[in-house]
């Protein structure tokens, strides 16, 4: 996404500038509307709802399990761009269109990516519909101390 709506934290010259930096790292998916992939506010990283979009094609991954994995990987990329790992997740929210069908796949992919844990707090919600009639979306909040911070 071209441009940054707020001055990056490291470039801020005036204390009245917003304390939020928009994130759009190289290799990430491209937003399709009026939203950003994520933001940094202090030591917190907020990642927008990620779906199983292949960043190389900007198209949904076909296989359901691979699509769920890709959505988590898309979220991971945003977090890692700011120095956070999946283990730094302080909360994730998952949306599925069929709880019975997709929750077991979500659990399997989380175990694959997080290993034996610890796992972050998670809310999982069944919704009627997602963008592009998708089956899954995940958003996350991460702790990532700013460089030079002692937190």
C-alpha positions as CSV (number, residue, x, y, z in Angstrom):
1,X,0.0,0.0,0.0
2,X,1.5,3.3,-1.0
3,X,2.0,6.0,1.5
4,X,1.8,6.0,5.3
5,X,-1.0,7.9,6.9
6,X,1.0,8.6,10.1
7,X,4.7,9.3,10.6
8,X,6.6,6.2,11.5
9,X,7.4,6.3,15.3
10,X,11.1,6.5,14.7
11,X,10.6,9.5,12.4
12,X,8.2,11.5,14.6
13,X,9.5,15.0,15.1
14,X,6.7,16.5,17.1
15,X,5.0,15.0,20.2
16,X,1.5,15.9,18.9
17,X,1.8,13.6,15.9
18,X,-0.3,10.4,16.1
19,X,1.2,7.5,18.1
20,X,0.2,5.0,15.4
21,X,2.2,3.7,12.6
22,X,0.6,1.8,9.7
23,X,2.3,-1.5,8.6
24,X,2.6,-2.8,5.1
25,X,5.7,-5.1,4.9
26,X,7.3,-6.4,1.8
27,X,5.8,-9.8,0.8
28,X,2.4,-9.2,2.4
29,X,-1.0,-9.3,0.7
30,X,-2.3,-6.1,-0.8
31,X,-5.4,-4.5,0.9
32,X,-8.4,-4.5,-1.3
33,X,-10.2,-1.5,0.2
34,X,-10.1,1.2,2.9
35,X,-8.0,-0.7,5.5
36,X,-4.4,-1.4,6.5
37,X,-2.8,-4.7,7.2
38,X,-1.8,-3.6,10.7
39,X,-0.6,-0.9,13.0
40,X,1.9,-0.4,15.7
41,X,0.9,1.6,18.7
42,X,3.7,1.7,21.3
43,X,4.7,-1.9,22.1
44,X,1.5,-3.4,20.6
45,X,1.0,-4.7,17.0
46,X,-2.6,-5.0,15.7
47,X,-3.0,-7.2,12.7
48,X,-6.2,-6.8,10.6
49,X,-8.3,-9.8,9.7
50,X,-6.2,-12.0,7.5
51,X,-7.6,-14.6,5.1
52,X,-6.0,-17.3,3.1
53,X,-4.8,-15.1,0.3
54,X,-1.6,-16.1,-1.5
55,X,0.5,-12.9,-1.4
56,X,2.1,-13.8,-4.8
57,X,-1.2,-13.9,-6.6
58,X,-3.6,-12.0,-4.3
59,X,-6.0,-14.9,-4.8
60,X,-7.6,-17.3,-2.2
61,X,-5.8,-20.5,-1.7
62,X,-8.0,-23.4,-3.0
63,X,-7.6,-26.1,-0.3
64,X,-9.5,-25.4,3.0
65,X,-6.7,-26.5,5.3
66,X,-4.0,-24.7,3.2
67,X,-6.2,-21.6,3.2
68,X,-6.5,-21.5,7.0
69,X,-2.7,-22.0,7.3
70,X,-2.0,-19.2,4.8
71,X,-4.2,-16.8,6.8
72,X,-2.2,-17.6,9.9
73,X,1.0,-17.1,7.9
74,X,-0.2,-13.8,6.6
75,X,-0.8,-12.6,10.1
76,X,2.6,-14.0,11.2
77,X,4.3,-12.0,8.5
78,X,2.8,-8.7,9.7
79,X,3.8,-9.5,13.3
80,X,7.3,-10.6,12.4
81,X,7.9,-7.4,10.4
82,X,7.8,-5.6,13.8
83,X,9.9,-8.1,15.7
84,X,7.1,-10.2,17.1
85,X,6.6,-14.0,16.8
86,X,3.5,-16.1,17.1
87,X,4.5,-16.7,20.8
88,X,4.1,-12.9,21.3
89,X,0.4,-13.0,20.4
90,X,-1.6,-11.6,23.3
91,X,-4.9,-12.4,21.6
92,X,-6.4,-13.8,18.4
93,X,-9.9,-13.7,17.1
94,X,-11.0,-16.3,14.5
95,X,-14.1,-16.2,12.3
96,X,-15.4,-19.3,10.6
97,X,-18.4,-19.9,8.5
98,X,-18.9,-23.5,9.8
99,X,-17.8,-24.1,13.4
100,X,-18.2,-27.9,13.2
101,X,-16.3,-28.2,10.0
102,X,-13.5,-25.6,10.4
103,X,-12.7,-25.5,14.2
104,X,-10.8,-28.8,14.1
105,X,-8.7,-27.5,11.2
106,X,-8.0,-24.3,13.0
107,X,-6.9,-26.2,16.1
108,X,-4.7,-28.5,13.9
109,X,-3.0,-25.5,12.2
110,X,-2.5,-23.7,15.5
111,X,-0.8,-26.7,16.9
112,X,1.3,-27.0,13.8
113,X,2.4,-23.3,14.1
114,X,2.6,-22.9,17.9
115,X,3.8,-26.4,18.7
116,X,2.8,-27.6,22.1
117,X,2.0,-24.0,23.2
118,X,1.6,-21.9,25.1
119,X,-1.3,-20.8,22.9
120,X,-2.6,-17.2,23.0
121,X,-6.1,-16.4,24.2
122,X,-8.5,-17.1,21.3
123,X,-12.0,-16.2,20.5
124,X,-13.6,-18.2,17.7
125,X,-16.9,-17.1,16.3
126,X,-19.2,-18.6,13.6
127,X,-20.4,-16.0,11.1
128,X,-22.9,-16.2,8.3
129,X,-20.6,-14.8,5.7
130,X,-17.1,-13.4,5.1
131,X,-15.6,-11.3,2.3
132,X,-15.4,-13.2,-1.0
133,X,-17.5,-15.9,0.6
134,X,-14.4,-17.1,2.4
135,X,-14.5,-19.7,5.1
136,X,-12.0,-18.3,7.6
137,X,-10.4,-15.1,8.9
138,X,-8.0,-14.4,11.8
139,X,-6.9,-11.2,13.5
140,X,-4.3,-10.8,16.1
141,X,-2.7,-8.6,18.7
142,X,1.0,-8.9,19.5
143,X,3.5,-7.6,22.0
144,X,6.6,-6.2,20.4
145,X,8.7,-3.8,22.4
146,X,10.0,-0.9,20.3
147,X,13.7,-0.9,19.7
148,X,15.4,0.8,22.6
149,X,12.5,0.0,25.0
150,X,13.2,-1.8,28.2
151,X,9.7,-3.4,28.4
